Amino acid sequence: MKIKSFDRAQIEELESRYRARLINSLSGYKSLNLVGTVDGENINNLAIFSSVIHIGSNPPMQAMISRPDTVARHTLDNIKEIGYYTLNQVHEGIYEEAHQASAKYDRNEDEFKKVGLTPWKLEGHNVPFVREAHIKTLMKLKEIVPININGTLMIIGEIMWCSMPEKALMEDGYIHLSETKTVVGGSLDGYYKVSPLSRLSYAKPNEKLKKTKL
Amino acid sequence: MKIKSFDRAQIEELESRYRARLINSLSGYKSLNLVGTVDGENINNLAIFSSVIHIGSNPPMQAMISRPDTVARHTLDNIKEIGYYTLNQVHEGIYEEAHQASAKYDRNEDEFKKVGLTPWKLEGHNVPFVREAHIKTLMKLKEIVPININGTLMIIGEIMWCSMPEKALMEDGYIHLSETKTVVGGSLDGYYKVSPLSRLSYAKPNEKLKKTKL
């Protein structure tokens, strides 16, 4: 197999879009979530994030990276103003609408309408979920950690509520994400579907792993 | 479709492993990378991380979350001591070995040998890559950002070098991760393979997306 490599000097010399596509491929596939927010004037906002990660289950928390200079800015402003936001897993049936949410709409436009998705609200909360999403999570802002090195921000939130199709939830708490047809992202603009290999038993030194069918 | 939901009080009441599996499913699928490190006594260490994310392409940087109380501690100690580490994308051919790297080995054990993978070194660097990995990245530690809310740490590194199969690198810098059979993780112990849907054009308001075959 022929191998191609880039050292740091070669990376710096790359044309900027080429470099962005390459560097965005190096971490592997990305989780894809639509982040739903609302502002003080009741205008809904929707943005696609490929950086949501688990950071703890007790208390239950997730983090995501926001760049101050992108379309995600409306999202960031709304999260700061309202203190709540929603995460909605992107699946095979809505990935094109989700991608469209990355377009630079004006702040006063309802992005749900623009991309063709439906807002849905949980009783007692004004922040919009994506009705079409199968896995929905209500997040409460806990902290915004500045990453000084490149001016990005890590938004940390607590999980206040979540929902999923009953048939995707296994007996032991595992959510079968291929039941929900959750997709992943590649680089900046690639979309991929996912199918099960297996679940593996808790790893211990000098003990053979057991495989379970998924 | 019957829906199951959990509010915060219900989440807190869950048995701790159930809760961990559930909460770990909510962000979607996870990228999977083997992190290779070495200590001052030349003992190699290998750990699987499911939290590597892109945080910028200029300068090229990635971040990952480390818990001080897990097997990743050897990794963290080594990164602090040596200042360099490697990322090696997990693919279909090595996912069982990668999972095995999550076992709690003693510090003086060479985890490459224990799990059955081969260390490989780049000229001028002592930090080990996984020879069997198709996509390899050399990282230089830039900053460790403490996440005070739950005691985790965000390790931020700069990309100093990367390599991939020539046939997986497209003309525009996009790496075709299904060519490299890169896998994703679900919850704590699920492994999934990935296949292409499509690439979508840059999204603009009021303009139809163009699909490209992947």
Contacts between the chains, C-beta under 8 A, distances in Angstrom:
chain1	res1	chain2	res2	distance
A	1	B	165	5.1
A	1	B	166	7.8
A	1	B	167	7.6
A	2	B	165	6.9
A	2	B	166	4.2
A	2	B	167	7.2
A	3	B	163	5.4
A	3	B	164	7.2
A	3	B	165	6.3
A	3	B	166	6.5
A	4	B	163	6.7
A	4	B	164	6.0
A	4	B	165	7.4
A	4	B	166	4.5
A	4	B	169	5.4
A	5	B	161	6.6
A	5	B	162	6.7
A	5	B	163	3.8
A	5	B	164	7.8
A	6	B	161	6.9
A	6	B	162	5.6
A	6	B	163	7.6
A	7	B	160	7.2
A	7	B	161	5.0
A	8	B	60	8.0
A	8	B	158	7.9
A	8	B	159	7.3
A	8	B	160	4.9
A	8	B	161	6.5
A	11	B	60	5.7
A	11	B	159	6.8
A	11	B	162	7.5
A	14	B	173	7.0
A	16	B	57	7.9
A	16	B	58	6.8
A	17	B	172	7.3
A	17	B	173	7.2
A	18	B	172	6.1
A	18	B	173	3.6
A	19	B	57	5.4
A	19	B	58	6.6
A	19	B	60	7.3
A	19	B	173	6.6
A	20	B	57	4.4
A	20	B	58	7.7
A	20	B	173	7.4
A	21	B	172	5.9
A	21	B	173	3.7
A	21	B	174	4.6
A	21	B	175	7.9
A	22	B	57	7.9
A	22	B	162	7.7
A	22	B	169	7.8
A	22	B	173	4.1
A	22	B	174	7.6
A	22	B	175	6.7
A	23	B	54	6.7
A	23	B	56	8.0
A	23	B	57	3.9
A	23	B	60	4.6
A	23	B	159	6.5
A	24	B	54	5.2
A	24	B	57	6.5
A	25	B	135	7.7
A	25	B	164	8.0
A	25	B	173	7.9
A	25	B	174	6.4
A	25	B	175	3.6
A	25	B	177	6.6
A	26	B	54	7.5
A	26	B	62	6.8
A	26	B	87	7.2
A	26	B	89	8.0
A	26	B	135	6.6
A	26	B	137	5.1
A	26	B	159	6.7
A	26	B	162	5.7
A	26	B	175	7.5
A	27	B	31	5.1
A	27	B	33	7.0
A	27	B	52	4.5
A	27	B	53	5.9
A	27	B	54	5.2
A	27	B	62	5.5
A	27	B	87	7.5
A	28	B	31	3.5
A	28	B	32	6.3
A	28	B	33	6.2
A	28	B	52	6.9
A	28	B	89	5.1
A	28	B	90	7.6
A	28	B	135	7.7
A	28	B	177	6.7
A	28	B	182	5.4
A	28	B	184	7.2
A	29	B	29	6.5
A	29	B	31	5.7
A	29	B	177	6.2
A	29	B	182	6.4
A	29	B	184	5.0
A	29	B	194	6.1
A	30	B	31	6.6
A	30	B	53	7.4
A	30	B	54	7.4
A	31	B	27	5.1
A	31	B	28	3.5
A	31	B	29	5.7
A	31	B	30	6.6
A	32	B	28	6.3
A	33	B	27	7.1
A	33	B	28	6.3
A	50	B	54	7.7
A	51	B	53	4.8
A	51	B	54	6.9
A	51	B	55	7.6
A	52	B	27	4.6
A	52	B	28	6.9
A	53	B	27	5.9
A	53	B	30	7.4
A	53	B	51	4.8
A	53	B	53	5.8
A	53	B	65	6.5
A	54	B	23	6.7
A	54	B	24	5.3
A	54	B	26	7.5
A	54	B	27	5.2
A	54	B	30	7.4
A	54	B	50	7.7
A	54	B	51	6.9
A	55	B	51	7.6
A	55	B	65	5.5
A	55	B	147	6.5
A	55	B	150	6.6
A	55	B	152	5.6
A	56	B	23	8.0
A	56	B	150	4.4
A	56	B	152	6.5
A	57	B	16	7.9
A	57	B	19	5.4
A	57	B	20	4.5
A	57	B	22	7.9
A	57	B	23	3.9
A	57	B	24	6.5
A	58	B	16	6.7
A	58	B	19	6.5
A	58	B	20	7.7
A	59	B	150	7.0
A	60	B	8	7.9
A	60	B	11	5.7
A	60	B	19	7.3
A	60	B	23	4.6
A	61	B	149	6.9
A	61	B	150	6.3
A	62	B	26	6.9
A	62	B	27	5.5
A	63	B	65	7.7
A	63	B	147	7.6
A	65	B	53	6.4
A	65	B	55	5.5
A	65	B	63	7.7
A	87	B	26	7.1
A	87	B	27	7.4
A	89	B	26	8.0
A	89	B	28	5.1
A	90	B	28	7.6
A	92	B	197	7.1
A	95	B	197	6.7
A	96	B	200	6.7
A	96	B	209	6.0
A	99	B	200	4.6
A	99	B	203	5.7
A	99	B	209	6.4
A	100	B	203	5.1
A	100	B	209	6.3
A	101	B	203	7.5
A	102	B	203	4.7
A	103	B	203	4.0
A	103	B	204	5.3
A	103	B	205	4.9
A	103	B	207	7.8
A	104	B	204	7.6
A	104	B	205	6.8
A	105	B	205	5.4
A	109	B	205	7.8
A	114	B	205	6.9
A	135	B	25	7.7
A	135	B	26	6.6
A	135	B	28	7.8
A	137	B	26	5.1
A	142	B	149	5.8
A	143	B	147	7.9
A	143	B	148	7.7
A	143	B	149	5.8
A	145	B	145	6.3
A	145	B	147	6.6
A	145	B	154	7.7
A	147	B	55	6.5
A	147	B	63	7.6
A	147	B	143	7.9
A	147	B	145	6.6
A	147	B	154	7.9
A	147	B	156	6.8
A	148	B	143	7.7
A	149	B	61	6.9
A	149	B	142	5.8
A	149	B	143	5.7
A	149	B	156	6.2
A	150	B	55	6.6
A	150	B	56	4.4
A	150	B	59	7.0
A	150	B	61	6.3
A	152	B	55	5.6
A	152	B	56	6.5
A	154	B	145	7.7
A	154	B	147	7.9
A	154	B	154	6.9
A	156	B	147	6.8
A	156	B	149	6.2
A	158	B	8	7.8
A	159	B	8	7.3
A	159	B	11	6.7
A	159	B	23	6.5
A	159	B	26	6.6
A	160	B	7	7.2
A	160	B	8	4.9
A	161	B	5	6.6
A	161	B	6	6.9
A	161	B	7	5.0
A	161	B	8	6.6
A	162	B	5	6.7
A	162	B	6	5.5
A	162	B	11	7.5
A	162	B	22	7.7
A	162	B	26	5.7
A	163	B	3	5.4
A	163	B	4	6.7
A	163	B	5	3.8
A	163	B	6	7.6
A	164	B	3	7.2
A	164	B	4	6.0
A	164	B	5	7.8
A	164	B	25	8.0
A	165	B	1	5.1
A	165	B	2	6.9
A	165	B	3	6.3
A	165	B	4	7.4
A	166	B	1	7.8
A	166	B	2	4.2
A	166	B	3	6.5
A	166	B	4	4.5
A	167	B	1	7.6
A	167	B	2	7.2
A	169	B	4	5.4
A	169	B	22	7.8
A	172	B	17	7.3
A	172	B	18	6.1
A	172	B	21	5.9
A	173	B	14	7.0
A	173	B	17	7.2
A	173	B	18	3.6
A	173	B	19	6.6
A	173	B	20	7.4
A	173	B	21	3.7
A	173	B	22	4.1
A	173	B	25	7.9
A	174	B	21	4.6
A	174	B	22	7.6
A	174	B	25	6.4
A	174	B	186	7.5
A	174	B	187	4.9
A	174	B	188	7.8
A	174	B	190	6.8
A	175	B	21	7.9
A	175	B	22	6.7
A	175	B	25	3.5
A	175	B	26	7.5
A	175	B	186	7.7
A	175	B	187	6.7
A	176	B	186	7.8
A	177	B	25	6.6
A	177	B	28	6.8
A	177	B	29	6.2
A	177	B	186	5.1
A	177	B	190	7.9
A	177	B	192	7.6
A	178	B	186	8.0
A	178	B	192	6.7
A	182	B	28	5.4
A	182	B	29	6.4
A	183	B	197	6.7
A	184	B	28	7.2
A	184	B	29	5.0
A	184	B	184	5.7
A	184	B	194	6.3
A	186	B	174	7.5
A	186	B	175	7.7
A	186	B	176	7.8
A	186	B	177	5.1
A	186	B	178	7.9
A	186	B	214	7.9
A	187	B	173	8.0
A	187	B	174	4.9
A	187	B	175	6.7
A	188	B	174	7.8
A	189	B	199	5.1
A	189	B	200	5.3
A	189	B	201	7.4
A	189	B	202	7.3
A	190	B	174	6.8
A	190	B	177	7.9
A	190	B	196	7.3
A	190	B	198	7.8
A	190	B	199	5.0
A	190	B	214	6.0
A	191	B	196	7.8
A	191	B	197	4.3
A	191	B	198	6.0
A	191	B	199	7.4
A	191	B	200	6.8
A	192	B	177	7.6
A	192	B	178	6.7
A	192	B	194	4.7
A	192	B	195	6.4
A	192	B	196	5.6
A	192	B	197	5.9
A	192	B	214	7.7
A	193	B	194	7.3
A	193	B	195	5.8
A	193	B	196	7.9
A	193	B	197	5.5
A	194	B	29	6.1
A	194	B	184	6.3
A	194	B	192	4.7
A	194	B	193	7.3
A	194	B	194	5.5
A	194	B	195	7.9
A	195	B	192	6.4
A	195	B	193	5.8
A	195	B	194	7.9
A	195	B	195	7.1
A	196	B	190	7.3
A	196	B	191	7.9
A	196	B	192	5.6
A	196	B	193	7.9
A	197	B	92	7.1
A	197	B	95	6.7
A	197	B	183	6.7
A	197	B	191	4.3
A	197	B	192	5.8
A	197	B	193	5.5
A	198	B	190	7.7
A	198	B	191	6.0
A	199	B	189	5.1
A	199	B	190	5.0
A	199	B	191	7.4
A	200	B	96	6.7
A	200	B	99	4.6
A	200	B	189	5.3
A	200	B	191	6.8
A	201	B	189	7.4
A	202	B	189	7.3
A	203	B	99	5.7
A	203	B	100	5.1
A	203	B	101	7.6
A	203	B	102	4.7
A	203	B	103	4.0
A	204	B	103	5.2
A	204	B	104	7.6
A	205	B	103	4.9
A	205	B	104	6.8
A	205	B	105	5.4
A	205	B	109	7.8
A	205	B	114	6.9
A	207	B	103	7.8
A	209	B	96	5.9
A	209	B	99	6.4
A	209	B	100	6.3
A	214	B	186	7.9
A	214	B	190	6.0
A	214	B	192	7.7
